[in-house]
Amino acid sequence: MIRKSGYLLLAILSYGIFESILLGYPYYIALAVILFFVVSSDIILFNRGPALDLYNVDTERIIPGKSSRKFQAVDIEIVFRNKGKKRVYFHYFDTLSDVFKSSGEYEGFLSLEPGDEVKKHYSIESIAIGKYKIGPVKVYTQDPMKLCLVEYTIPRIDEVSVAPAIADIHTQRSERLSNFVFYMGVHYSRKVGQGYDFYGVRQYTESDDFRYVAWNRYGAINGEDLYIKQMEEEKPIDVIFAMDYSWNVNQGTAEKRMYDRIVNVVINASYAILKNHDGVGFMVDSSVHDHFIAPTKSEESVKNLEKLVSEIRPDGTFNILPLMEKIKKRIKKNALIFLISPFSYPESFNGGNPKDYKIGKRVFIFLVDPRGFTESKEDPVYEKLLTSASLVERGYLNNVAKFFQSIGLKSSVARENDLLMRLMSEYRYGKMTNEGY
Amino acid sequence: MDQSAKRIPVNLLIISPAILLIFYIVPKIDTSLYLSMLAVIIAIPFIKHLTPRKISRFVYPVAAITGSLVVLNTALTATGIISPIFLLGRLKIPLTITTAITFFFGLGIIFAVEGIFAKRIHGSITYLFLSLGTFLDQLAIAHTMASTGVSYFAAASSVYLREALAMYTLILNGYQLALPLADTHFNIDPFLLVTFSFVVVGFIASFLIEKDEDRSTRANSLPYPIITGALIGVAVFIGVDVLSRYGLQIFGVSVAILIMIIAVRKSSKSADNLAKKKMRETEAQLKKGGVI
């Protein structure tokens, strides 16, 4: 393909020829004619030679491990071969998603003799979770005068799954963060009443079962007083994290993406809950994704979530009502439902009939404020506009939260920094008020 | 050294014929020029390139507006439409043929200076042709003045008339009757030939001054189009020379250019078609793989 500069140069040189002929100065005519034909020959020779030879380039990409974690380097080897019978020279670059920080020879220039094979090495490091494509490989070449360009996209595609980083899941390791932070030293997993474990004693009332009278405390204060033993029973509860995984959460900057942050927070909360001997399960939902990981009291469900989010990326739309319906159908036991979404698009929240939201489960809705996922700049005008837009968004989220509260669903607006604390706070509240039905 | 500074030596080579002609012609026609006015005109491109970028883009418009206002003021004052009050009375230039000659000569020098500072090869080549057009005209005028002893105005009229006649006969009859520089020989001819070879050297060097990864590869491939182009160019030039005896040189060159442009277009089209075919195949494979 001739570049605009090529056409421009040909036009200028044609003008030069005609000007020189009108003046009739022979040396000038010779100069203009020679320059014109040199440029024309360059274009023709390129189009008949290197431009066609470029398609003889073949590539192969070798990735030893196609699963990795965030911030973990993945080494890639890319092999270029010249299948043709002529020397071929070209620039190349491997197309990479903007989530990858790359280093090494992912782009460059190569000159290959017939049958030559060259290996190039580079490494990538993902800054977000999900499954990402690597490739295609693009090669292009240009003529000696840079007036033409030919580009060839070699359809060589690979995929890399990226799971959350170990560094992000700090609650998995008890030495890093004590559960004391979240539970304030109180273990709320038991229900006072009938059970097998001794809880304490209190004064006897007429309605108490006589079998539990603490005879060894009889008359301890005034000689006639009677006490009864209180027993307690284990009262575990499952926590289901229902996550919006639609385009709603696919927002943020190159360094900080909302879905990535939500998944990290959920995984951290899950490990903390597991340490409290409760079960965790997950629902990852959108019009494209419908994944349910049944609650377990082991790390298995969290590992399954890590695996799941490394294989998918936010896609489709989100609507809360179909999700509520799914929760109603799938969650049969007593459970706390933590629904997390930024409700960024109108279709995510259509109001609807309050009865549609009654699913017989304790649902806590966390509306994620996108303010923390915007790019900050030193430009004061930009910052003012951003603050103004954020206030409007915040007002919208507060109104959505008010609606949910009006129909009996506990809801709050959370920012990226306080989402974990809010989740754990509601978990603690949910445990304290757990009736165990 | 930044890229634009690197270009200046190359551009100097490309513009060298115009520079040589300036130094050759000015002493011959200096009596027909207002040298102070010429100095002011020449200063404009230098002011443009020495001022910061924010201001530099206003230099030519401001110069054009100022010049127009001065001419207008002179005309209105001379016709008595406005009274010559203190400052306006002083801001005037002589509205003579010499002013016009100075202006057009200055314009040629502006083209040459802009060519030296041009950032791209098309820019410097365009300015070369524009300035060469002006200065070769002046060369013909100076030659006519010297050979016939007429005034600058009479010589200029003769040269421009011959050019106009050449255009007229070309359009009306299909061939040229009179060419101002066709059969004239100048003392400067050997030096101009050398500077024209500098143009070719500068033209080729301009493609290699950028420090790219592929510079050496491109440099190795460059001789092929140069040799091919030069051979074709020399053949065409000889053909034009033969056809000039019959006044058909424009026709001959037009045919040669047309054939070359058709060849360029055809080769480009076949390369484009292959690229499109490969692109379709790639898209089909990417669609199959669920990438797009």
Interface residues (C-beta under 8 A of the other chain):
Chain A: M1 I2 S5 L8 L9 L10 I12 L13 S14 Y15 G16 I17 F18 E19 I21 L22 L23 G24 Y25 P26 Y27 Y28 I29 A30 L31 A32 V33 I34 L35 F36 F37 V38 V39 S40 S41 D42 I43 I44 L45 F46 N47 R48 P50 A51 L52 Y55 Y89 H91 G108 F109 S111 K133 P136 Q142 D143 P144 M145 K146 C148 V150 E151 Y152 T153 I154 P155 I157
Chain B: R120 I121 H122 I125 T126 L128 F129 L132 G133 L136 D137 A140 E163 A166 M167 Q176 L179 P180 L181 A182 D183 D189 L192 L193 F196 V199 V200 F203 F207 D212 E213 D214 T217 R218 A219 S221 L222 Y224 P225 I226 T228 G229 A230 I232 G233 V234 V236 F237 V240 D241 Q249 I250 V253 A256 I257 M260 I261 A263 V264 S267 S268 S270 A271 D272 L274 A275 K278 M279 E281 T282 Q285 L286 G289 V291
